[in-house]
């Protein structure tokens, strides 16, 4: 019995004939292509005709797959820490400029 699901980006499907899961990344209706990502990270394009011939079932996101989202969050935290570090560096440079300005003021007073 064939199940005919429309491809939905972000949705996970199980190909019952191949016993493999994948998620839809994007659907290009103009080109009639569906871009999917397999569990091993391989990305593949399937034409809509082939999509409709597959025996598919919608499924939940596989366990452990969310780890890629966790890595993204960690990278964002690292970026924020780097931004804080950069801000500190900017403050130091401003302090140095202030010191130079003070020194220049002293020189002007010496000339009088």
N, CA, C and O atoms as a GROMACS GRO file, in nm:
protein
  448
    1UNK      N    1   0.084  -0.118   0.000
    1UNK     CA    2   0.000   0.000   0.000
    1UNK      C    3   0.089   0.125   0.000
    1UNK      O    4   0.177   0.138   0.085
    2UNK      N    5   0.067   0.212  -0.091
    2UNK     CA    6   0.150   0.332  -0.104
    2UNK      C    7   0.090   0.447  -0.023
    2UNK      O    8  -0.031   0.471  -0.026
    3UNK      N    9   0.176   0.516   0.047
    3UNK     CA   10   0.134   0.636   0.121
    3UNK      C   11   0.190   0.756   0.045
    3UNK      O   12   0.310   0.761   0.015
    4UNK      N   13   0.106   0.850   0.015
    4UNK     CA   14   0.150   0.964  -0.064
    4UNK      C   15   0.151   1.090   0.022
    4UNK      O   16   0.048   1.154   0.042
    5UNK      N   17   0.269   1.123   0.072
    5UNK     CA   18   0.288   1.243   0.153
    5UNK      C   19   0.355   1.350   0.068
    5UNK      O   20   0.445   1.321  -0.010
    6UNK      N   21   0.310   1.472   0.085
    6UNK     CA   22   0.377   1.584   0.021
    6UNK      C   23   0.505   1.615   0.100
    6UNK      O   24   0.504   1.607   0.223
    7UNK      N   25   0.613   1.650   0.033
    7UNK     CA   26   0.736   1.683   0.105
    7UNK      C   27   0.722   1.816   0.178
    7UNK      O   28   0.682   1.917   0.120
    8UNK      N   29   0.754   1.815   0.307
    8UNK     CA   30   0.745   1.935   0.390
    8UNK      C   31   0.883   1.961   0.450
    8UNK      O   32   0.936   1.876   0.521
    9UNK      N   33   0.942   2.079   0.422
    9UNK     CA   34   1.074   2.109   0.479
    9UNK      C   35   1.073   2.098   0.631
    9UNK      O   36   0.985   2.150   0.699
   10UNK      N   37   1.176   2.030   0.683
   10UNK     CA   38   1.190   2.010   0.827
   10UNK      C   39   1.125   1.882   0.877
   10UNK      O   40   1.154   1.837   0.988
   11UNK      N   41   1.037   1.822   0.797
   11UNK     CA   42   0.968   1.699   0.836
   11UNK      C   43   1.057   1.578   0.811
   11UNK      O   44   1.128   1.571   0.711
   12UNK      N   45   1.052   1.482   0.903
   12UNK     CA   46   1.125   1.356   0.889
   12UNK      C   47   1.033   1.251   0.830
   12UNK      O   48   0.914   1.246   0.860
   13UNK      N   49   1.090   1.167   0.744
   13UNK     CA   50   1.017   1.059   0.678
   13UNK      C   51   1.098   0.931   0.689
   13UNK      O   52   1.220   0.934   0.700
   14UNK      N   53   1.027   0.820   0.684
   14UNK     CA   54   1.094   0.691   0.676
   14UNK      C   55   1.055   0.627   0.544
   14UNK      O   56   0.937   0.613   0.512
   15UNK      N   57   1.156   0.589   0.467
   15UNK     CA   58   1.135   0.515   0.344
   15UNK      C   59   1.118   0.369   0.384
   15UNK      O   60   1.216   0.303   0.418
   16UNK      N   61   0.996   0.318   0.380
   16UNK     CA   62   0.967   0.184   0.429
   16UNK      C   63   1.033   0.075   0.344
   16UNK      O   64   1.068  -0.031   0.397
   17UNK      N   65   1.049   0.099   0.216
   17UNK     CA   66   1.113  -0.001   0.130
   17UNK      C   67   1.262  -0.014   0.160
   17UNK      O   68   1.316  -0.124   0.158
   18UNK      N   69   1.328   0.098   0.189
   18UNK     CA   70   1.472   0.100   0.215
   18UNK      C   71   1.504   0.093   0.364
   18UNK      O   72   1.619   0.072   0.402
   19UNK      N   73   1.402   0.109   0.448
   19UNK     CA   74   1.417   0.111   0.593
   19UNK      C   75   1.522   0.215   0.635
   19UNK      O   76   1.616   0.185   0.709
   20UNK      N   77   1.504   0.339   0.584
   20UNK     CA   78   1.593   0.448   0.621
   20UNK      C   79   1.513   0.575   0.643
   20UNK      O   80   1.408   0.596   0.584
   21UNK      N   81   1.566   0.660   0.731
   21UNK     CA   82   1.500   0.785   0.763
   21UNK      C   83   1.578   0.902   0.704
   21UNK      O   84   1.700   0.895   0.686
   22UNK      N   85   1.505   1.009   0.674
   22UNK     CA   86   1.566   1.130   0.623
   22UNK      C   87   1.474   1.246   0.652
   22UNK      O   88   1.357   1.227   0.686
   23UNK      N   89   1.528   1.366   0.640
   23UNK     CA   90   1.443   1.484   0.654
   23UNK      C   91   1.449   1.565   0.527
   23UNK      O   92   1.548   1.562   0.454
   24UNK      N   93   1.343   1.638   0.501
   24UNK     CA   94   1.336   1.725   0.384
   24UNK      C   95   1.401   1.858   0.420
   24UNK      O   96   1.365   1.920   0.521
   25UNK      N   97   1.496   1.901   0.339
   25UNK     CA   98   1.561   2.030   0.359
   25UNK      C   99   1.486   2.141   0.287
   25UNK      O  100   1.458   2.245   0.345
   26UNK      N  101   1.455   2.117   0.160
   26UNK     CA  102   1.379   2.217   0.085
   26UNK      C  103   1.311   2.152  -0.033
   26UNK      O  104   1.347   2.043  -0.078
   27UNK      N  105   1.209   2.223  -0.082
   27UNK     CA  106   1.132   2.176  -0.197
   27UNK      C  107   1.136   2.287  -0.302
   27UNK      O  108   1.097   2.401  -0.275
   28UNK      N  109   1.182   2.252  -0.421
   28UNK     CA  110   1.183   2.346  -0.532
   28UNK      C  111   1.074   2.303  -0.629
   28UNK      O  112   1.095   2.216  -0.714
   29UNK      N  113   0.957   2.364  -0.615
   29UNK     CA  114   0.844   2.324  -0.697
   29UNK      C  115   0.864   2.358  -0.844
   29UNK      O  116   0.815   2.286  -0.931
   30UNK      N  117   0.937   2.466  -0.873
   30UNK     CA  118   0.962   2.503  -1.012
   30UNK      C  119   1.046   2.397  -1.082
   30UNK      O  120   1.016   2.359  -1.196
   31UNK      N  121   1.150   2.350  -1.016
   31UNK     CA  122   1.239   2.249  -1.073
   31UNK      C  123   1.188   2.108  -1.043
   31UNK      O  124   1.245   2.010  -1.091
   32UNK      N  125   1.082   2.099  -0.963
   32UNK     CA  126   1.024   1.970  -0.921
   32UNK      C  127   1.128   1.880  -0.854
   32UNK      O  128   1.141   1.762  -0.886
   33UNK      N  129   1.203   1.941  -0.759
   33UNK     CA  130   1.306   1.868  -0.686
   33UNK      C  131   1.283   1.881  -0.536
   33UNK      O  132   1.234   1.983  -0.487
   34UNK      N  133   1.319   1.774  -0.465
   34UNK     CA  134   1.313   1.772  -0.320
   34UNK      C  135   1.454   1.744  -0.271
   34UNK      O  136   1.515   1.644  -0.310
   35UNK      N  137   1.508   1.831  -0.186
   35UNK     CA  138   1.640   1.809  -0.129
   35UNK      C  139   1.623   1.746   0.008
   35UNK      O  140   1.554   1.800   0.094
   36UNK      N  141   1.687   1.630   0.027
   36UNK     CA  142   1.674   1.558   0.154
   36UNK      C  143   1.811   1.535   0.215
   36UNK      O  144   1.913   1.536   0.147
   37UNK      N  145   1.811   1.513   0.348
   37UNK     CA  146   1.935   1.482   0.420
   37UNK      C  147   1.915   1.350   0.493
   37UNK      O  148   1.822   1.336   0.572
   38UNK      N  149   2.003   1.256   0.466
   38UNK     CA  150   1.999   1.125   0.532
   38UNK      C  151   2.063   1.135   0.670
   38UNK      O  152   2.129   1.234   0.702
   39UNK      N  153   2.044   1.033   0.751
   39UNK     CA  154   2.099   1.032   0.887
   39UNK      C  155   2.250   1.046   0.888
   39UNK      O  156   2.306   1.103   0.982
   40UNK      N  157   2.317   0.995   0.785
   40UNK     CA  158   2.464   1.003   0.781
   40UNK      C  159   2.513   1.139   0.733
   40UNK      O  160   2.634   1.160   0.720
   41UNK      N  161   2.420   1.232   0.707
   41UNK     CA  162   2.458   1.366   0.665
   41UNK      C  163   2.461   1.384   0.514
   41UNK      O  164   2.477   1.496   0.465
   42UNK      N  165   2.446   1.274   0.440
   42UNK     CA  166   2.448   1.283   0.294
   42UNK      C  167   2.325   1.359   0.246
   42UNK      O  168   2.213   1.333   0.291
   43UNK      N  169   2.346   1.452   0.155
   43UNK     CA  170   2.236   1.531   0.099
   43UNK      C  171   2.212   1.483  -0.044
   43UNK      O  172   2.305   1.461  -0.121
   44UNK      N  173   2.083   1.469  -0.076
   44UNK     CA  174   2.045   1.414  -0.206
   44UNK      C  175   1.926   1.492  -0.261
   44UNK      O  176   1.843   1.541  -0.185
   45UNK      N  177   1.919   1.502  -0.392
   45UNK     CA  178   1.803   1.562  -0.456
   45UNK      C  179   1.722   1.452  -0.524
   45UNK      O  180   1.776   1.365  -0.591
   46UNK      N  181   1.592   1.459  -0.505
   46UNK     CA  182   1.501   1.360  -0.563
   46UNK      C  183   1.396   1.437  -0.643
   46UNK      O  184   1.346   1.539  -0.596
   47UNK      N  185   1.364   1.389  -0.762
   47UNK     CA  186   1.259   1.456  -0.837
   47UNK      C  187   1.123   1.418  -0.778
   47UNK      O  188   1.109   1.311  -0.718
   48UNK      N  189   1.026   1.504  -0.794
   48UNK     CA  190   0.895   1.484  -0.733
   48UNK      C  191   0.829   1.353  -0.778
   48UNK      O  192   0.757   1.290  -0.700
   49UNK      N  193   0.852   1.313  -0.901
   49UNK     CA  194   0.794   1.187  -0.951
   49UNK      C  195   0.848   1.069  -0.869
   49UNK      O  196   0.772   0.981  -0.829
   50UNK      N  197   0.979   1.068  -0.845
   50UNK     CA  198   1.040   0.961  -0.764
   50UNK      C  199   0.989   0.968  -0.620
   50UNK      O  200   0.965   0.865  -0.557
   51UNK      N  201   0.972   1.091  -0.568
   51UNK     CA  202   0.921   1.110  -0.433
   51UNK      C  203   0.786   1.039  -0.417
   51UNK      O  204   0.764   0.966  -0.321
   52UNK      N  205   0.696   1.062  -0.513
   52UNK     CA  206   0.562   1.007  -0.503
   52UNK      C  207   0.558   0.856  -0.524
   52UNK      O  208   0.460   0.791  -0.490
   53UNK      N  209   0.664   0.800  -0.580
   53UNK     CA  210   0.672   0.655  -0.598
   53UNK      C  211   0.722   0.584  -0.472
   53UNK      O  212   0.704   0.463  -0.458
   54UNK      N  213   0.784   0.659  -0.381
   54UNK     CA  214   0.840   0.598  -0.260
   54UNK      C  215   0.729   0.567  -0.160
   54UNK      O  216   0.629   0.638  -0.152
   55UNK      N  217   0.749   0.458  -0.084
   55UNK     CA  218   0.656   0.419   0.021
   55UNK      C  219   0.704   0.485   0.150
   55UNK      O  220   0.793   0.434   0.217
   56UNK      N  221   0.644   0.600   0.184
   56UNK     CA  222   0.692   0.682   0.294
   56UNK      C  223   0.593   0.684   0.410
   56UNK      O  224   0.473   0.666   0.393
   57UNK      N  225   0.649   0.706   0.525
   57UNK     CA  226   0.571   0.728   0.648
   57UNK      C  227   0.637   0.845   0.720
   57UNK      O  228   0.759   0.852   0.728
   58UNK      N  229   0.556   0.938   0.772
   58UNK     CA  230   0.616   1.045   0.852
   58UNK      C  231   0.666   0.984   0.983
   58UNK      O  232   0.609   0.887   1.033
   59UNK      N  233   0.772   1.042   1.036
   59UNK     CA  234   0.831   0.989   1.159
   59UNK      C  235   0.883   1.104   1.244
   59UNK      O  236   0.889   1.219   1.199
   60UNK      N  237   0.919   1.072   1.364
   60UNK     CA  238   0.976   1.172   1.456
   60UNK      C  239   1.124   1.189   1.427
   60UNK      O  240   1.188   1.103   1.366
   61UNK      N  241   1.178   1.301   1.471
   61UNK     CA  242   1.322   1.325   1.459
   61UNK      C  243   1.395   1.216   1.536
   61UNK      O  244   1.361   1.188   1.651
   62UNK      N  245   1.495   1.153   1.475
   62UNK     CA  246   1.567   1.045   1.543
   62UNK      C  247   1.640   1.094   1.668
   62UNK      O  248   1.682   1.210   1.676
   63UNK      N  249   1.653   1.006   1.765
   63UNK     CA  250   1.727   1.040   1.887
   63UNK      C  251   1.870   1.076   1.852
   63UNK      O  252   1.931   1.015   1.764
   64UNK      N  253   1.924   1.175   1.921
   64UNK     CA  254   2.062   1.215   1.898
   64UNK      C  255   2.077   1.314   1.785
   64UNK      O  256   2.183   1.376   1.771
   65UNK      N  257   1.974   1.330   1.702
   65UNK     CA  258   1.987   1.423   1.590
   65UNK      C  259   1.993   1.567   1.639
   65UNK      O  260   2.055   1.652   1.575
   66UNK      N  261   1.930   1.597   1.750
   66UNK     CA  262   1.925   1.734   1.804
   66UNK      C  263   2.062   1.783   1.847
   66UNK      O  264   2.079   1.902   1.874
   67UNK      N  265   2.161   1.695   1.854
   67UNK     CA  266   2.294   1.737   1.897
   67UNK      C  267   2.350   1.843   1.804
   67UNK      O  268   2.430   1.926   1.849
   68UNK      N  269   2.312   1.845   1.676
   68UNK     CA  270   2.363   1.948   1.586
   68UNK      C  271   2.310   2.084   1.629
   68UNK      O  272   2.381   2.184   1.613
   69UNK      N  273   2.188   2.092   1.683
   69UNK     CA  274   2.135   2.218   1.733
   69UNK      C  275   2.212   2.261   1.857
   69UNK      O  276   2.240   2.380   1.874
   70UNK      N  277   2.248   2.166   1.945
   70UNK     CA  278   2.324   2.198   2.065
   70UNK      C  279   2.460   2.256   2.027
   70UNK      O  280   2.506   2.351   2.090
   71UNK      N  281   2.522   2.200   1.924
   71UNK     CA  282   2.652   2.251   1.879
   71UNK      C  283   2.638   2.394   1.831
   71UNK      O  284   2.725   2.477   1.857
   72UNK      N  285   2.528   2.425   1.760
   72UNK     CA  286   2.505   2.561   1.714
   72UNK      C  287   2.493   2.656   1.831
   72UNK      O  288   2.547   2.767   1.828
   73UNK      N  289   2.421   2.613   1.937
   73UNK     CA  290   2.406   2.697   2.055
   73UNK      C  291   2.542   2.721   2.122
   73UNK      O  292   2.570   2.833   2.166
   74UNK      N  293   2.625   2.617   2.130
   74UNK     CA  294   2.758   2.632   2.190
   74UNK      C  295   2.841   2.730   2.109
   74UNK      O  296   2.912   2.813   2.166
   75UNK      N  297   2.832   2.721   1.975
   75UNK     CA  298   2.908   2.813   1.890
   75UNK      C  299   2.862   2.956   1.914
   75UNK      O  300   2.944   3.048   1.918
   76UNK      N  301   2.730   2.976   1.930
   76UNK     CA  302   2.678   3.111   1.956
   76UNK      C  303   2.733   3.164   2.088
   76UNK      O  304   2.770   3.281   2.097
   77UNK      N  305   2.739   3.078   2.192
   77UNK     CA  306   2.792   3.120   2.320
   77UNK      C  307   2.939   3.158   2.307
   77UNK      O  308   2.983   3.258   2.364
   78UNK      N  309   3.015   3.077   2.232
   78UNK     CA  310   3.156   3.107   2.209
   78UNK      C  311   3.170   3.241   2.138
   78UNK      O  312   3.258   3.321   2.172
   79UNK      N  313   3.085   3.266   2.039
   79UNK     CA  314   3.090   3.392   1.966
   79UNK      C  315   3.063   3.509   2.060
   79UNK      O  316   3.128   3.613   2.050
   80UNK      N  317   2.966   3.492   2.150
   80UNK     CA  318   2.934   3.599   2.245
   80UNK      C  319   3.053   3.627   2.336
   80UNK      O  320   3.083   3.743   2.364
   81UNK      N  321   3.122   3.522   2.381
   81UNK     CA  322   3.239   3.540   2.466
   81UNK      C  323   3.348   3.615   2.389
   81UNK      O  324   3.414   3.702   2.444
   82UNK      N  325   3.366   3.580   2.261
   82UNK     CA  326   3.466   3.649   2.180
   82UNK      C  327   3.427   3.795   2.163
   82UNK      O  328   3.514   3.882   2.166
   83UNK      N  329   3.298   3.823   2.144
   83UNK     CA  330   3.253   3.960   2.130
   83UNK      C  331   3.284   4.039   2.257
   83UNK      O  332   3.329   4.153   2.250
   84UNK      N  333   3.262   3.977   2.375
   84UNK     CA  334   3.292   4.042   2.501
   84UNK      C  335   3.441   4.074   2.507
   84UNK      O  336   3.480   4.183   2.550
   85UNK      N  337   3.524   3.981   2.465
   85UNK     CA  338   3.668   4.001   2.466
   85UNK      C  339   3.705   4.117   2.375
   85UNK      O  340   3.788   4.201   2.410
   86UNK      N  341   3.643   4.122   2.256
   86UNK     CA  342   3.670   4.231   2.163
   86UNK      C  343   3.630   4.365   2.223
   86UNK      O  344   3.701   4.464   2.206
   87UNK      N  345   3.517   4.368   2.294
   87UNK     CA  346   3.473   4.492   2.358
   87UNK      C  347   3.576   4.539   2.460
   87UNK      O  348   3.603   4.658   2.470
   88UNK      N  349   3.633   4.445   2.536
   88UNK     CA  350   3.734   4.481   2.635
   88UNK      C  351   3.856   4.542   2.566
   88UNK      O  352   3.914   4.639   2.615
   89UNK      N  353   3.893   4.484   2.454
   89UNK     CA  354   4.008   4.536   2.380
   89UNK      C  355   3.982   4.678   2.335
   89UNK      O  356   4.071   4.763   2.340
   90UNK      N  357   3.860   4.706   2.290
   90UNK     CA  358   3.826   4.840   2.245
   90UNK      C  359   3.839   4.940   2.359
   90UNK      O  360   3.887   5.051   2.339
   91UNK      N  361   3.797   4.900   2.479
   91UNK     CA  362   3.807   4.988   2.594
   91UNK      C  363   3.952   5.021   2.624
   91UNK      O  364   3.985   5.135   2.656
   92UNK      N  365   4.040   4.921   2.614
   92UNK     CA  366   4.182   4.942   2.640
   92UNK      C  367   4.240   5.044   2.542
   92UNK      O  368   4.319   5.130   2.580
   93UNK      N  369   4.200   5.032   2.417
   93UNK     CA  370   4.252   5.124   2.316
   93UNK      C  371   4.205   5.265   2.345
   93UNK      O  372   4.281   5.360   2.327
   94UNK      N  373   4.080   5.280   2.391
   94UNK     CA  374   4.029   5.411   2.425
   94UNK      C  375   4.108   5.471   2.540
   94UNK      O  376   4.140   5.590   2.540
   95UNK      N  377   4.141   5.388   2.640
   95UNK     CA  378   4.218   5.435   2.754
   95UNK      C  379   4.354   5.487   2.709
   95UNK      O  380   4.400   5.591   2.756
   96UNK      N  381   4.417   5.413   2.618
   96UNK     CA  382   4.547   5.455   2.569
   96UNK      C  383   4.536   5.589   2.497
   96UNK      O  384   4.623   5.675   2.511
   97UNK      N  385   4.428   5.607   2.419
   97UNK     CA  386   4.408   5.733   2.349
   97UNK      C  387   4.391   5.847   2.449
   97UNK      O  388   4.443   5.957   2.427
   98UNK      N  389   4.319   5.821   2.558
   98UNK     CA  390   4.298   5.924   2.660
   98UNK      C  391   4.432   5.965   2.722
   98UNK      O  392   4.456   6.083   2.746
   99UNK      N  393   4.517   5.866   2.748
   99UNK     CA  394   4.646   5.896   2.808
   99UNK      C  395   4.728   5.984   2.714
   99UNK      O  396   4.794   6.078   2.757
  100UNK      N  397   4.723   5.953   2.585
  100UNK     CA  398   4.796   6.033   2.487
  100UNK      C  399   4.743   6.175   2.484
  100UNK      O  400   4.820   6.270   2.475
  101UNK      N  401   4.610   6.189   2.493
  101UNK     CA  402   4.550   6.322   2.491
  101UNK      C  403   4.596   6.403   2.612
  101UNK      O  404   4.626   6.522   2.599
  102UNK      N  405   4.602   6.340   2.728
  102UNK     CA  406   4.647   6.409   2.848
  102UNK      C  407   4.790   6.458   2.831
  102UNK      O  408   4.823   6.570   2.868
  103UNK      N  409   4.874   6.376   2.775
  103UNK     CA  410   5.014   6.409   2.756
  103UNK      C  411   5.027   6.529   2.662
  103UNK      O  412   5.108   6.619   2.684
  104UNK      N  413   4.943   6.527   2.554
  104UNK     CA  414   4.946   6.638   2.460
  104UNK      C  415   4.905   6.768   2.528
  104UNK      O  416   4.962   6.874   2.500
  105UNK      N  417   4.806   6.761   2.617
  105UNK     CA  418   4.762   6.880   2.689
  105UNK      C  419   4.876   6.938   2.772
  105UNK      O  420   4.892   7.060   2.781
  106UNK      N  421   4.955   6.849   2.833
  106UNK     CA  422   5.066   6.895   2.915
  106UNK      C  423   5.167   6.972   2.830
  106UNK      O  424   5.221   7.074   2.873
  107UNK      N  425   5.192   6.922   2.709
  107UNK     CA  426   5.288   6.988   2.621
  107UNK      C  427   5.243   7.129   2.585
  107UNK      O  428   5.324   7.221   2.577
  108UNK      N  429   5.113   7.145   2.564
  108UNK     CA  430   5.061   7.276   2.527
  108UNK      C  431   5.083   7.375   2.641
  108UNK      O  432   5.112   7.492   2.618
  109UNK      N  433   5.067   7.326   2.764
  109UNK     CA  434   5.084   7.415   2.880
  109UNK      C  435   5.230   7.454   2.900
  109UNK      O  436   5.260   7.563   2.948
  110UNK      N  437   5.320   7.365   2.864
  110UNK     CA  438   5.463   7.393   2.880
  110UNK      C  439   5.508   7.505   2.786
  110UNK      O  440   5.602   7.578   2.817
  111UNK      N  441   5.442   7.520   2.673
  111UNK     CA  442   5.483   7.616   2.575
  111UNK      C  443   5.454   7.759   2.622
  111UNK      O  444   5.521   7.852   2.575
  112UNK      N  445   5.361   7.780   2.708
  112UNK     CA  446   5.324   7.915   2.750
  112UNK      C  447   5.421   7.970   2.843
  112UNK      O  448   5.405   8.084   2.889
   0.00000   0.00000   0.00000
